[in-house]
Amino acid sequence: MNVVAIPNGRFLENCYLVVDPPSGECAVIDPGEATDLIAHKVAALGVRPVAIWLTHAHVDHVVGVTHLKQETGAPVFLHPADRSLYDHVEEQGVAFGMDVARLPAPDRTLAHGDAVHVGGLTFQVRHTPGHSPGSVSFVGHGAVFVGDVLFQGSIGRTDLPGGDFDTLIRSIERELLSLPDDTIVYSGHGLETTVGRERRHNPFLTGAYRLA
């Protein structure tokens, strides 16, 4: 598996290309604002997008869906609990001063325990709500793509519609801290980390934030 991170847009959102080298196929996770940059990376690698996997439906993670789907025809995967956010992306854009057009309807729904595939690679879908109702993480091949659920040294914000702090912590403890310590965590913003590092040092998981 090759993973290509593409920080992009005004929020420096991380779009990821998950590449299966033998087949040349890739999944695009969370196509953000800089659609030309994402297209350039795809072309430079000579890979073929066959799926668009969305960890959640906040505007910075989905604004590039329309362009990418038009260019590739790849199906869009989304958890139904975030469909309302997805369908109201125009209103989300207004809140952040962005002009965002309505998105094409998702092609596939994601559910906890599903398996999704790209070439010979298989990932398990884990429902990890708290940052948004339909946030999911994709687990496989020693890695987990978590969207805005978990960051290096922090966690996703819970003050947006549908967010809930206690739900987020339970999701992390149940679905992410149950993974091996050497699992690489690819987050929706910032640098990659590992489950073990966050288990030991993340103040929101050790409880240290309560003492700050």
C-alpha positions in Angstrom: 0.0 0.0 0.0 1.2 3.5 -0.8 -0.4 6.5 1.0 -0.1 10.0 -0.4 -1.1 12.8 1.8 -2.3 16.0 0.0 -2.7 18.9 2.5 -4.9 21.5 0.7 -7.2 24.4 0.9 -7.7 27.2 3.5 -8.2 24.6 6.3 -5.1 22.6 5.3 -7.3 19.5 5.1 -5.5 16.2 4.4 -6.8 14.4 1.3 -5.3 11.0 1.0 -4.7 8.7 -2.0 -4.6 5.1 -1.0 -2.9 3.3 -3.8 -2.7 -0.4 -4.6 0.5 -0.6 -6.6 -0.1 -3.9 -8.4 -3.4 -2.8 -9.9 -2.7 1.0 -10.1 -6.0 1.7 -8.5 -6.5 4.2 -5.7 -9.2 5.3 -3.3 -9.4 9.1 -2.7 -10.2 9.8 1.0 -11.9 13.2 1.7 -11.2 15.3 -1.5 -10.9 18.8 -0.3 -10.8 22.3 -1.8 -7.7 22.1 -4.0 -9.1 19.9 -6.8 -6.4 20.9 -9.3 -3.7 19.8 -6.9 -5.5 16.5 -6.2 -5.9 15.9 -9.9 -2.2 16.7 -10.5 -1.1 14.2 -7.9 -3.3 11.5 -9.4 -1.9 12.2 -12.8 1.7 12.3 -11.6 1.3 8.9 -9.9 -0.4 7.4 -13.0 -3.1 5.9 -10.8 -6.8 5.4 -11.4 -9.3 6.5 -8.7 -12.0 3.9 -8.3 -13.7 5.1 -5.1 -14.2 8.3 -3.0 -14.3 7.4 0.7 -15.6 10.1 3.0 -14.7 10.0 6.7 -17.4 12.6 7.3 -19.3 15.4 5.6 -17.9 18.7 6.9 -17.4 21.1 4.0 -13.5 21.0 4.0 -13.6 17.2 3.5 -16.2 17.0 0.7 -16.0 20.2 -1.3 -13.9 18.4 -4.0 -16.3 15.6 -4.5 -18.2 17.1 -7.4 -15.0 17.7 -9.5 -13.5 14.4 -8.7 -16.6 12.4 -9.5 -17.1 14.3 -12.8 -13.5 13.5 -13.8 -13.3 9.9 -12.7 -16.8 8.5 -12.3 -15.7 7.0 -9.0 -18.5 6.1 -6.6 -18.9 8.2 -3.4 -19.1 6.4 0.0 -20.7 8.1 3.0 -22.2 7.1 6.3 -26.0 7.9 6.3 -25.8 9.7 9.6 -23.8 12.5 7.9 -26.2 12.7 4.9 -27.9 15.9 6.3 -24.5 17.6 6.6 -23.6 16.5 3.1 -26.9 17.7 1.6 -26.5 21.1 3.3 -22.9 21.7 2.2 -24.0 25.0 0.6 -25.1 26.3 4.0 -21.8 25.0 5.6 -19.9 26.9 3.0 -21.7 30.1 3.8 -20.7 29.8 7.4 -17.1 29.8 6.4 -17.3 32.3 3.6 -17.0 29.7 0.9 -19.1 29.5 -2.3 -19.9 25.7 -2.5 -22.3 24.1 -5.0 -24.6 21.2 -4.1 -22.9 17.9 -4.2 -23.8 14.8 -6.2 -25.8 12.2 -4.2 -23.6 9.5 -2.6 -23.5 6.2 -4.4 -22.9 3.9 -1.5 -23.7 3.9 2.2 -21.1 3.0 4.8 -22.0 1.0 8.0 -19.9 -0.2 10.9 -18.2 -3.5 10.1 -18.3 -3.0 6.3 -15.3 -3.9 4.2 -14.3 -1.5 1.4 -11.8 -2.4 -1.3 -9.3 -0.8 -3.6 -7.4 -3.2 -5.9 -6.2 -6.0 -3.6 -6.5 -3.9 -0.4 -9.3 -4.3 2.1 -10.3 -1.9 4.9 -12.8 -2.3 7.6 -15.2 0.6 8.3 -15.6 1.6 12.0 -18.3 4.1 13.0 -16.6 6.7 15.2 -19.1 9.4 15.9 -18.6 12.4 18.1 -17.0 14.9 15.8 -20.0 14.4 13.5 -22.8 11.8 13.7 -21.6 9.8 10.8 -17.8 10.0 11.2 -16.1 6.8 10.2 -12.6 5.4 10.3 -11.0 3.1 7.7 -8.8 0.4 9.2 -6.4 -1.9 7.4 -2.8 -2.7 6.5 -1.3 -1.3 9.7 -3.1 2.1 9.3 -6.2 3.9 10.2 -7.7 6.9 8.4 -9.7 8.8 11.0 -10.8 12.1 9.5 -11.2 14.6 12.3 -11.8 12.1 15.1 -8.2 12.0 16.4 -5.1 14.2 15.8 -1.5 14.2 17.0 -1.9 15.4 20.6 -5.5 16.4 20.2 -9.0 15.3 19.2 -11.7 16.6 16.8 -13.8 19.6 17.8 -17.2 18.9 19.2 -18.8 22.3 19.0 -20.2 21.9 15.5 -23.7 20.6 14.9 -23.9 16.9 15.8 -20.7 16.9 17.8 -20.5 15.5 21.3 -17.4 15.2 23.5 -18.4 12.1 25.5 -19.4 10.3 22.3 -16.1 11.2 20.6 -14.0 9.9 23.6 -16.0 6.7 23.7 -15.5 6.2 19.9 -11.7 6.7 20.2 -11.4 4.4 23.2 -13.6 1.7 21.6 -12.6 1.8 18.0 -9.1 3.3 17.8 -7.3 2.5 21.1 -8.3 -1.2 20.5 -5.8 -1.2 17.6 -2.2 -2.2 17.9 0.1 0.6 19.2 2.1 0.7 15.9 -1.0 1.4 13.8 -0.3 4.6 11.8 -3.0 7.2 12.3 -3.7 9.4 9.3 -5.7 12.4 10.4 -7.8 14.9 8.5 -5.4 17.8 9.5 -1.8 17.9 10.6 0.8 15.2 10.8 0.4 11.4 11.1 0.9 9.7 14.4 0.4 6.3 15.9 -2.1 4.7 18.2 0.6 4.1 20.8 1.8 7.6 20.9 -1.7 9.0 21.3 -2.5 6.4 24.0 0.5 7.5 26.0 0.7 11.2 25.3 -2.6 12.7 24.1 -3.9 14.8 27.0 -7.5 14.1 26.0 -6.9 10.3 26.3 -4.7 10.4 29.4 -6.9 12.8 31.2 -4.2 15.4 31.5 -6.4 18.1 29.8 -8.7 18.1 32.9 -5.7 19.4 35.0 -4.7 22.2 32.5 
